[in-house]
Amino acid sequence: MSDSAADSTNGTGQGGELPVGAGDGTRAVRAGLPEPVKHEPTLPGPVFAAHFHLPGDPTGPYTYGRDENPTWTLLERAIGELEAPGQDGAETLVFASGMAAISSVLFSQLRAGDAVVLPSDGYQALPLARAQLEAYGIKVRTAPTGGDAQLGVLDGARLLWIETPSNPGLDVCDIRRLVRAAHAQGALVAVDNTLATPLGQRPLELGADFSVASGTKQLTGHGDVLLGYVTGRSGEAMAAVRRWRKIVGAIPGPMEAWLAHRSIATLQLRVDRQNATALTLAEALRERPEVTGLRHPGLTDDPSHEIASQQMRRYGCVVSFTLPTRVRAERFLDALRLVDDATSFGGVRSTAERRGRWGGDAVPEGFIRLSVGAEDPADLVADVLRALDESAD
């Protein structure tokens, strides 16, 4: 990477300032690019380096590969420009996975004797984090996402962890309301923004201190990268997150970081296609008598729609619903042709799974989480409806 690329400052830094109010597509394709240098690529390739030339005093941005890497720098700028456009006081750090990012906030901000509030209906790995927090003498309280129920257990907490929309139930809470209540008593607020993506909502604009996500999902969107990130307000809290990353070495490989940055260029195209198709599919599933508990925040009659419409710009690519029995759900999954039976979500290829098979979610045996990909909407809807018909036998 050239000196000009490595030294370009935070902000747009992509060969010219973006117009005020630039659209999501413009921002996504330009995010994080260095200033143009003749004969060099617009997006420099991954930098593979464990150490860097460092004569004299150890100053400058790049000293050792566990601390910083030029490929991370460009990716962090790109994500920051999506999560917190125009916010000079925000910074982004990338991690080896979503759980590495989640852990960095939890374990860098909490001490023995502190209390933290987690969602009781959040990502299924949160109970693992809870057990470790409690082992360190941290008090953990939980409440569901829906109805802003976490407010009821917030008193005296050091950190409030929000997951909205929740995974896999797709409940939504009022971020602004929870942030006001938490900040009024001196608590920090972290929002898991994985399902929404920064094109769906921007937690820092809604008042949160941290936006945390698994970049493995829709941010990168191709099912071939494990990645996580934290975007937060610069200062002591983010310095602690950075220190935690250094201590545990939860860093992404340069190839993964480069693939992630490359993939962000198509984020707006993928998100708009996937989200629109998800709503189309949800509307089609409304008509099926065997489908109960149908959830998608974009449905006007969804319990989360009103709050979602006040804080989300896009409603997500995931649809959840329940079929009558475990056997029926498994027959349905077996009958699908255009949908892979796989975990995770947000990829360009549709996936679905019976979430009860993992044992970590409080869902019915027939509960299905379906992540809508980039297939033609008519083809995908037809495949799902056909699979429902065939699984009824």
VOVONU-203338 format. One record per residue (C-alpha): residue in three letters; x, y, z. Coordinates in pm, 1 decimal, m for minus. Example, Ala and Ser with C-alpha at 12.3 -4.5 7.8 and 13.67 -1.06 7.14 Angstrom:
! residues 2
[pt ALA, [1230.0, m450.0, 780.0]]
[pt SER, [1367.0, m106.0, 714.0]]
***
This chain:
! residues 393
[pt MET, [0.0, 0.0, 0.0]]
[pt SER, [130.4, 345.4, m83.6]]
[pt ASP, [210.7, 604.1, 181.1]]
[pt SER, [m80.8, 814.3, 59.8]]
[pt ALA, [m319.9, 524.0, 99.1]]
[pt ALA, [m193.1, 433.9, 443.4]]
[pt ASP, [m189.8, 793.1, 561.7]]
[pt SER, [m526.9, 908.3, 426.2]]
[pt THR, [m729.2, 1054.7, 709.4]]
[pt ASN, [m1056.2, 938.4, 858.7]]
[pt GLY, [m1369.3, 1068.0, 694.3]]
[pt THR, [m1462.3, 996.3, 336.4]]
[pt GLY, [m1101.8, 970.0, 216.7]]
[pt GLN, [m1198.3, 815.1, m116.9]]
[pt GLY, [m1063.8, 1053.1, m374.8]]
[pt GLY, [m1299.9, 1339.2, m297.2]]
[pt GLU, [m1562.0, 1429.0, m44.7]]
[pt LEU, [m1897.7, 1256.9, m80.5]]
[pt PRO, [m2188.6, 1494.3, m136.8]]
[pt VAL, [m2382.9, 1591.7, 172.5]]
[pt GLY, [m2664.1, 1340.7, 212.0]]
[pt ALA, [m2508.9, 1091.9, m32.0]]
[pt GLY, [m2729.9, 787.8, m83.8]]
[pt ASP, [m2660.4, 447.2, 63.3]]
[pt GLY, [m2550.0, 303.5, m269.3]]
[pt THR, [m2304.0, 584.5, m333.1]]
[pt ARG, [m2170.2, 555.3, 19.6]]
[pt ALA, [m2136.0, 175.5, 2.2]]
[pt VAL, [m1937.2, 167.1, m322.9]]
[pt ARG, [m1705.9, 448.8, m211.9]]
[pt ALA, [m1670.9, 363.0, 157.5]]
[pt GLY, [m1318.1, 340.1, 289.8]]
[pt LEU, [m1133.9, 380.5, m39.7]]
[pt PRO, [m798.5, 557.1, m14.9]]
[pt GLU, [m706.4, 869.6, m207.6]]
[pt PRO, [m632.7, 772.1, m568.1]]
[pt VAL, [m269.5, 719.8, m664.9]]
[pt LYS, [m171.6, 679.8, m1027.9]]
[pt HIS, [m106.3, 318.3, m1129.9]]
[pt GLU, [m234.1, 178.2, m799.1]]
[pt PRO, [m561.5, m15.1, m754.0]]
[pt THR, [m867.4, 165.4, m626.7]]
[pt LEU, [m891.6, m91.0, m346.0]]
[pt PRO, [m541.8, m208.7, m249.6]]
[pt GLY, [m499.7, m580.4, m198.8]]
[pt PRO, [m465.0, m741.9, 143.9]]
[pt VAL, [m148.9, m666.7, 337.9]]
[pt PHE, [m1.6, m984.5, 483.9]]
[pt ALA, [242.0, m879.0, 753.8]]
[pt ALA, [321.9, m991.2, 1105.2]]
[pt HIS, [560.7, m699.6, 1152.3]]
[pt PHE, [662.9, m378.6, 975.3]]
[pt HIS, [992.0, m193.8, 928.9]]
[pt LEU, [1031.6, 5.3, 1249.4]]
[pt PRO, [1367.0, 179.9, 1293.7]]
[pt GLY, [1403.7, 411.6, 1591.7]]
[pt ASP, [1115.7, 494.0, 1823.5]]
[pt PRO, [799.4, 280.8, 1771.8]]
[pt THR, [580.6, 558.9, 1632.6]]
[pt GLY, [338.2, 561.2, 1343.2]]
[pt PRO, [27.4, 360.9, 1262.3]]
[pt TYR, [176.7, 17.3, 1189.1]]
[pt THR, [417.2, m158.3, 1424.4]]
[pt TYR, [300.6, m515.5, 1480.8]]
[pt GLY, [34.6, m725.8, 1311.4]]
[pt ARG, [m176.1, m787.9, 1622.1]]
[pt ASP, [m223.7, m413.9, 1674.0]]
[pt GLU, [m297.0, m267.9, 1331.4]]
[pt ASN, [m298.8, m358.6, 963.8]]
[pt PRO, [m350.7, m131.3, 660.5]]
[pt THR, [m622.3, m362.2, 526.9]]
[pt TRP, [m814.4, m335.8, 855.3]]
[pt THR, [m776.1, 41.3, 845.0]]
[pt LEU, [m959.1, 75.5, 514.9]]
[pt LEU, [m1231.4, m168.2, 621.3]]
[pt GLU, [m1278.8, 10.9, 953.3]]
[pt ARG, [m1317.2, 340.4, 770.5]]
[pt ALA, [m1568.7, 184.4, 534.5]]
[pt ILE, [m1784.8, 42.4, 813.2]]
[pt GLY, [m1758.4, 367.1, 1008.6]]
[pt GLU, [m1881.4, 564.3, 709.2]]
[pt LEU, [m2191.8, 342.6, 698.6]]
[pt GLU, [m2257.6, 316.6, 1073.1]]
[pt ALA, [m2180.6, 677.3, 1166.1]]
[pt PRO, [m2157.8, 899.1, 856.7]]
[pt GLY, [m2040.1, 1247.6, 937.2]]
[pt GLN, [m1966.4, 1164.1, 1302.9]]
[pt ASP, [m1602.9, 1261.6, 1352.2]]
[pt GLY, [m1613.7, 1138.0, 1710.6]]
[pt ALA, [m1682.2, 775.0, 1617.2]]
[pt GLU, [m1438.4, 494.6, 1546.3]]
[pt THR, [m1466.3, 135.0, 1428.1]]
[pt LEU, [m1265.5, m173.5, 1519.7]]
[pt VAL, [m1287.9, m503.8, 1331.6]]
[pt PHE, [m1263.5, m848.2, 1489.0]]
[pt ALA, [m1226.6, m1212.4, 1393.2]]
[pt SER, [m1599.4, m1285.7, 1440.5]]
[pt GLY, [m1922.3, m1140.2, 1568.2]]
[pt MET, [m1877.1, m1310.4, 1904.9]]
[pt ALA, [m1526.2, m1164.4, 1931.6]]
[pt ALA, [m1680.6, m820.0, 1884.3]]
[pt ILE, [m1958.7, m887.9, 2136.5]]
[pt SER, [m1710.6, m1021.8, 2391.8]]
[pt SER, [m1484.8, m719.9, 2348.0]]
[pt VAL, [m1758.2, m481.9, 2462.6]]
[pt LEU, [m1887.5, m699.4, 2745.1]]
[pt PHE, [m1551.7, m786.3, 2896.6]]
[pt SER, [m1382.9, m450.1, 2841.5]]
[pt GLN, [m1661.4, m245.1, 3001.4]]
[pt LEU, [m1764.3, m462.7, 3297.0]]
[pt ARG, [m1591.8, m541.6, 3625.9]]
[pt ALA, [m1671.0, m769.3, 3919.1]]
[pt GLY, [m1972.5, m630.9, 4102.0]]
[pt ASP, [m2115.1, m454.3, 3795.7]]
[pt ALA, [m2457.3, m545.4, 3655.7]]
[pt VAL, [m2539.5, m593.9, 3289.3]]
[pt VAL, [m2879.8, m632.1, 3122.8]]
[pt LEU, [m2900.2, m877.1, 2833.1]]
[pt PRO, [m3197.9, m976.2, 2616.0]]
[pt SER, [m3350.8, m1309.0, 2719.4]]
[pt ASP, [m3447.7, m1374.5, 2356.0]]
[pt GLY, [m3120.0, m1278.3, 2188.0]]
[pt TYR, [m2856.0, m1467.7, 1996.1]]
[pt GLN, [m2814.2, m1818.5, 2129.6]]
[pt ALA, [m2445.9, m1771.0, 2219.4]]
[pt LEU, [m2534.3, m1500.9, 2473.4]]
[pt PRO, [m2599.0, m1761.7, 2746.0]]
[pt LEU, [m2237.4, m1872.9, 2703.1]]
[pt ALA, [m2126.8, m1514.5, 2754.3]]
[pt ARG, [m2358.2, m1489.9, 3055.0]]
[pt ALA, [m2198.4, m1790.5, 3222.8]]
[pt GLN, [m1852.4, m1638.8, 3179.8]]
[pt LEU, [m1964.5, m1296.9, 3303.8]]
[pt GLU, [m2112.9, m1454.5, 3615.1]]
[pt ALA, [m1793.4, m1652.0, 3670.9]]
[pt TYR, [m1613.4, m1316.2, 3685.4]]
[pt GLY, [m1853.2, m1183.0, 3949.2]]
[pt ILE, [m2068.5, m973.9, 3715.6]]
[pt LYS, [m2442.5, m972.9, 3780.4]]
[pt VAL, [m2650.8, m1058.4, 3474.1]]
[pt ARG, [m3016.6, m968.7, 3436.8]]
[pt THR, [m3233.7, m1058.5, 3139.8]]
[pt ALA, [m3566.7, m953.9, 2993.0]]
[pt PRO, [m3732.4, m993.7, 2652.9]]
[pt THR, [m3676.4, m746.5, 2370.6]]
[pt GLY, [m4044.2, m680.8, 2298.2]]
[pt GLY, [m4232.9, m414.2, 2488.6]]
[pt ASP, [m3905.9, m255.0, 2604.2]]
[pt ALA, [m3912.3, m505.8, 2890.2]]
[pt GLN, [m3543.5, m454.1, 2964.2]]
[pt LEU, [m3637.0, m122.3, 3125.3]]
[pt GLY, [m3784.1, m319.9, 3413.4]]
[pt VAL, [m3446.4, m465.0, 3515.1]]
[pt LEU, [m3223.1, m170.7, 3427.8]]
[pt ASP, [m3183.3, m11.2, 3770.2]]
[pt GLY, [m2818.7, 7.9, 3874.9]]
[pt ALA, [m2680.5, m158.0, 3560.7]]
[pt ARG, [m2345.3, m57.2, 3413.8]]
[pt LEU, [m2430.1, m175.3, 3061.0]]
[pt LEU, [m2751.0, m236.8, 2867.3]]
[pt TRP, [m2721.1, m477.9, 2575.7]]
[pt ILE, [m2995.7, m446.0, 2311.4]]
[pt GLU, [m3057.7, m678.7, 2018.6]]
[pt THR, [m3310.6, m529.8, 1779.5]]
[pt PRO, [m3454.5, m689.2, 1575.7]]
[pt SER, [m3396.4, m988.9, 1797.1]]
[pt ASN, [m3263.3, m1314.1, 1658.5]]
[pt PRO, [m3453.6, m1529.1, 1583.2]]
[pt GLY, [m3789.2, m1393.7, 1705.7]]
[pt LEU, [m3767.5, m1054.7, 1525.5]]
[pt ASP, [m3900.0, m847.1, 1814.7]]
[pt VAL, [m3804.3, m478.7, 1816.8]]
[pt CYS, [m3749.5, m240.1, 2107.1]]
[pt ASP, [m3744.4, 139.3, 2114.5]]
[pt ILE, [m3373.9, 221.8, 2105.0]]
[pt ARG, [m3420.1, 591.9, 2179.8]]
[pt ARG, [m3635.4, 519.3, 2484.3]]
[pt LEU, [m3397.8, 262.3, 2629.0]]
[pt VAL, [m3095.9, 483.2, 2563.8]]
[pt ARG, [m3255.4, 776.5, 2746.2]]
[pt ALA, [m3337.2, 561.1, 3048.1]]
[pt ALA, [m2992.4, 399.7, 3056.7]]
[pt HIS, [m2798.7, 723.5, 3016.6]]
[pt ALA, [m3010.3, 891.9, 3283.1]]
[pt GLN, [m2860.7, 652.6, 3538.5]]
[pt GLY, [m2510.8, 642.3, 3393.9]]
[pt ALA, [m2529.7, 313.4, 3202.1]]
[pt LEU, [m2372.2, 249.9, 2862.3]]
[pt VAL, [m2580.2, 108.7, 2577.1]]
[pt ALA, [m2467.2, m139.2, 2312.5]]
[pt VAL, [m2691.2, m238.7, 2022.1]]
[pt ASP, [m2643.7, m559.3, 1825.2]]
[pt ASN, [m2704.9, m428.2, 1472.1]]
[pt THR, [m2638.0, m753.7, 1289.0]]
[pt LEU, [m2983.2, m820.9, 1150.8]]
[pt ALA, [m3058.8, m460.4, 1055.6]]
[pt THR, [m2715.1, m371.8, 909.9]]
[pt PRO, [m2610.0, m4.2, 904.3]]
[pt LEU, [m2838.3, 44.3, 605.1]]
[pt GLY, [m3132.8, m63.0, 819.4]]
[pt GLN, [m3057.9, 143.9, 1128.4]]
[pt ARG, [m2775.9, 345.2, 1281.3]]
[pt PRO, [m2769.1, 292.2, 1657.8]]
[pt LEU, [m2522.8, 573.2, 1728.8]]
[pt GLU, [m2758.5, 821.5, 1564.0]]
[pt LEU, [m3029.0, 688.9, 1797.5]]
[pt GLY, [m2807.4, 762.1, 2097.9]]
[pt ALA, [m2632.8, 429.5, 2163.8]]
[pt ASP, [m2269.7, 416.8, 2272.7]]
[pt PHE, [m2179.2, 108.6, 2067.9]]
[pt SER, [m2309.3, m54.1, 1751.9]]
[pt VAL, [m2188.4, m413.7, 1740.5]]
[pt ALA, [m2241.8, m665.8, 1463.7]]
[pt SER, [m2141.1, m989.5, 1304.5]]
[pt GLY, [m2007.7, m893.5, 963.7]]
[pt THR, [m2035.0, m1262.2, 878.2]]
[pt LYS, [m2400.8, m1204.3, 795.5]]
[pt GLN, [m2553.4, m954.5, 551.7]]
[pt LEU, [m2274.9, m697.7, 572.9]]
[pt THR, [m2046.2, m926.5, 370.9]]
[pt GLY, [m2329.9, m1141.5, 240.6]]
[pt HIS, [m2157.2, m1430.4, 65.3]]
[pt GLY, [m2122.8, m1686.3, 343.9]]
[pt ASP, [m1744.5, m1703.4, 308.3]]
[pt VAL, [m1610.6, m1467.3, 575.9]]
[pt LEU, [m1615.6, m1465.8, 956.3]]
[pt LEU, [m1596.2, m1108.1, 1082.5]]
[pt GLY, [m1718.7, m879.3, 1358.4]]
[pt TYR, [m1698.7, m511.3, 1434.7]]
[pt VAL, [m1764.7, m248.5, 1699.5]]
[pt THR, [m1842.7, 112.6, 1613.3]]
[pt GLY, [m1844.3, 343.6, 1912.1]]
[pt ARG, [m1789.5, 695.6, 2030.0]]
[pt SER, [m1420.2, 775.5, 2060.3]]
[pt GLY, [m1290.3, 796.2, 2412.8]]
[pt GLU, [m1218.1, 579.7, 2712.3]]
[pt ALA, [m1482.1, 316.5, 2631.4]]
[pt MET, [m1351.6, 249.6, 2279.5]]
[pt ALA, [m992.6, 262.5, 2401.7]]
[pt ALA, [m1084.7, m22.7, 2636.8]]
[pt VAL, [m1235.3, m218.4, 2345.8]]
[pt ARG, [m915.8, m168.9, 2145.9]]
[pt ARG, [m705.9, m281.2, 2443.6]]
[pt TRP, [m919.6, m594.4, 2480.6]]
[pt ARG, [m865.8, m681.3, 2113.4]]
[pt LYS, [m491.2, m648.0, 2164.0]]
[pt ILE, [m491.7, m861.6, 2479.4]]
[pt VAL, [m692.0, m1152.4, 2339.0]]
[pt GLY, [m572.1, m1120.3, 1979.6]]
[pt ALA, [m923.6, m1146.5, 1836.0]]
[pt ILE, [m814.9, m1001.6, 1502.5]]
[pt PRO, [m936.0, m1073.9, 1148.5]]
[pt GLY, [m700.8, m1206.5, 885.9]]
[pt PRO, [m609.1, m956.5, 613.3]]
[pt MET, [m772.4, m1170.9, 344.3]]
[pt GLU, [m1101.0, m1178.7, 537.5]]
[pt ALA, [m1082.6, m803.7, 590.8]]
[pt TRP, [m1019.3, m741.0, 221.6]]
[pt LEU, [m1303.2, m972.1, 115.4]]
[pt ALA, [m1534.9, m791.1, 356.2]]
[pt HIS, [m1442.3, m450.9, 216.3]]
[pt ARG, [m1489.6, m571.4, m139.7]]
[pt SER, [m1830.9, m712.7, m49.9]]
[pt ILE, [m1955.3, m389.1, 108.9]]
[pt ALA, [m1961.9, m228.3, m236.9]]
[pt THR, [m2272.4, m433.1, m321.7]]
[pt LEU, [m2437.3, m400.1, 21.0]]
[pt GLN, [m2711.1, m159.8, m84.6]]
[pt LEU, [m2795.4, m368.3, m393.2]]
[pt ARG, [m2814.7, m687.7, m190.6]]
[pt VAL, [m3002.8, m538.2, 102.3]]
[pt ASP, [m3268.4, m375.3, m111.5]]
[pt ARG, [m3328.0, m691.6, m314.8]]
[pt GLN, [m3327.2, m925.5, m15.4]]
[pt ASN, [m3541.4, m705.3, 206.8]]
[pt ALA, [m3803.2, m646.7, m62.0]]
[pt THR, [m3825.3, m1018.0, m135.2]]
[pt ALA, [m3849.1, m1098.9, 236.3]]
[pt LEU, [m4156.0, m876.8, 265.2]]
[pt THR, [m4306.6, m1034.4, m47.1]]
[pt LEU, [m4251.5, m1381.3, 97.5]]
[pt ALA, [m4395.4, m1281.3, 434.8]]
[pt GLU, [m4708.7, m1150.1, 265.7]]
[pt ALA, [m4744.8, m1477.6, 75.1]]
[pt LEU, [m4704.9, m1679.5, 395.5]]
[pt ARG, [m4992.3, m1485.5, 552.9]]
[pt GLU, [m5229.1, m1684.5, 334.0]]
[pt ARG, [m5112.2, m2025.3, 453.3]]
[pt PRO, [m5329.0, m2176.4, 729.6]]
[pt GLU, [m5051.5, m2405.3, 856.5]]
[pt VAL, [m4823.1, m2104.9, 920.7]]
[pt THR, [m4852.4, m1945.1, 1265.4]]
[pt GLY, [m4645.2, m1687.8, 1450.2]]
[pt LEU, [m4539.3, m1519.5, 1126.3]]
[pt ARG, [m4295.0, m1233.8, 1193.8]]
[pt HIS, [m4133.2, m969.8, 978.1]]
[pt PRO, [m4103.8, m608.1, 1095.1]]
[pt GLY, [m4207.1, m483.3, 751.5]]
[pt LEU, [m4555.6, m633.6, 775.1]]
[pt THR, [m4794.8, m355.8, 869.8]]
[pt ASP, [m4971.8, m579.7, 1121.6]]
[pt ASP, [m4651.9, m713.3, 1279.1]]
[pt PRO, [m4629.0, m631.2, 1652.9]]
[pt SER, [m4292.9, m462.7, 1589.6]]
[pt HIS, [m4389.4, m259.9, 1283.2]]
[pt GLU, [m4477.5, 67.9, 1453.6]]
[pt ILE, [m4152.5, 98.3, 1649.6]]
[pt ALA, [m3947.0, m42.6, 1362.4]]
[pt SER, [m4084.7, 217.6, 1122.9]]
[pt GLN, [m3967.9, 494.1, 1359.7]]
[pt GLN, [m3604.4, 380.7, 1383.5]]
[pt MET, [m3535.7, 151.9, 1087.6]]
[pt ARG, [m3488.0, 251.7, 725.3]]
[pt ARG, [m3507.4, m109.9, 605.9]]
[pt TYR, [m3667.2, m404.9, 783.5]]
[pt GLY, [m3427.8, m693.0, 720.6]]
[pt CYS, [m3407.5, m1007.6, 512.8]]
[pt VAL, [m3525.0, m1259.5, 775.5]]
[pt VAL, [m3874.5, m1405.7, 807.3]]
[pt SER, [m3970.9, m1633.1, 1095.9]]
[pt PHE, [m4273.8, m1856.7, 1136.0]]
[pt THR, [m4388.0, m2178.7, 1297.5]]
[pt LEU, [m4518.3, m2496.8, 1139.4]]
[pt PRO, [m4741.3, m2733.3, 1339.4]]
[pt THR, [m4479.3, m2993.5, 1434.5]]
[pt ARG, [m4109.9, m3071.6, 1422.4]]
[pt VAL, [m4175.0, m3342.1, 1163.1]]
[pt ARG, [m4366.9, m3101.1, 940.7]]
[pt ALA, [m4090.5, m2843.9, 967.2]]
[pt GLU, [m3824.5, m3097.3, 873.7]]
[pt ARG, [m4030.0, m3220.0, 576.2]]
[pt PHE, [m4068.4, m2859.8, 464.2]]
[pt LEU, [m3693.3, m2798.6, 480.9]]
[pt ASP, [m3622.2, m3121.4, 291.3]]
[pt ALA, [m3865.0, m3018.9, 15.5]]
[pt LEU, [m3702.5, m2681.1, m53.1]]
[pt ARG, [m3493.3, m2659.6, m369.4]]
[pt LEU, [m3377.9, m2297.0, m375.7]]
[pt VAL, [m3318.6, m2263.5, m1.4]]
[pt ASP, [m3024.1, m2426.2, 173.3]]
[pt ASP, [m3079.6, m2593.5, 510.5]]
[pt ALA, [m2807.3, m2403.3, 692.1]]
[pt THR, [m2753.9, m2175.6, 987.9]]
[pt SER, [m2656.2, m1807.9, 971.4]]
[pt PHE, [m2844.1, m1550.1, 766.4]]
[pt GLY, [m2801.5, m1254.6, 532.4]]
[pt GLY, [m2631.8, m1431.9, 241.3]]
[pt VAL, [m2713.4, m1400.9, m127.7]]
[pt ARG, [m2833.0, m1762.8, m123.7]]
[pt SER, [m3146.8, m1817.2, 81.6]]
[pt THR, [m3114.2, m2035.5, 390.2]]
[pt ALA, [m3359.2, m2177.0, 641.3]]
[pt GLU, [m3341.2, m2391.8, 948.2]]
[pt ARG, [m3544.8, m2531.0, 1232.5]]
[pt ARG, [m3396.3, m2327.9, 1514.0]]
[pt GLY, [m3501.4, m2573.5, 1781.7]]
[pt ARG, [m3236.2, m2818.2, 1665.4]]
[pt TRP, [m2969.4, m2615.2, 1847.1]]
[pt GLY, [m3145.9, m2616.5, 2180.0]]
[pt GLY, [m3049.0, m2259.7, 2270.7]]
[pt ASP, [m3359.9, m2066.8, 2161.7]]
[pt ALA, [m3694.2, m2064.2, 2343.3]]
[pt VAL, [m3892.9, m2140.5, 2028.9]]
[pt PRO, [m4147.6, m2408.2, 1930.1]]
[pt GLU, [m4021.6, m2729.9, 1773.0]]
[pt GLY, [m4166.2, m2624.9, 1436.8]]
[pt PHE, [m4011.9, m2275.6, 1439.9]]
[pt ILE, [m3840.5, m2178.8, 1111.2]]
[pt ARG, [m3597.3, m1893.2, 1057.6]]
[pt LEU, [m3574.0, m1821.6, 685.6]]
[pt SER, [m3314.1, m1582.9, 547.4]]
[pt VAL, [m3407.3, m1448.0, 206.1]]
[pt GLY, [m3132.4, m1429.3, m53.0]]
[pt ALA, [m3099.0, m1260.5, m389.4]]
[pt GLU, [m3291.6, m1513.3, m598.0]]
[pt ASP, [m3573.5, m1393.3, m823.5]]
[pt PRO, [m3864.1, m1318.8, m590.4]]
[pt ALA, [m4118.9, m1515.4, m791.8]]
[pt ASP, [m3893.3, m1822.5, m799.5]]
[pt LEU, [m3824.8, m1813.2, m427.1]]
[pt VAL, [m4187.9, m1761.8, m326.1]]
[pt ALA, [m4297.4, m2042.1, m557.6]]
[pt ASP, [m4036.8, m2275.2, m409.6]]
[pt VAL, [m4143.5, m2202.5, m51.0]]
[pt LEU, [m4513.8, m2244.6, m127.0]]
[pt ARG, [m4448.4, m2567.3, m318.1]]
[pt ALA, [m4243.4, m2703.1, m26.5]]
[pt LEU, [m4528.6, m2621.0, 210.2]]
[pt ASP, [m4768.2, m2812.4, m14.7]]
[pt GLU, [m4539.1, m3115.6, m45.2]]
[pt SER, [m4461.3, m3127.9, 325.8]]
[pt ALA, [m4829.5, m3157.5, 410.1]]
[pt ASP, [m4844.6, m3514.8, 282.3]]
***
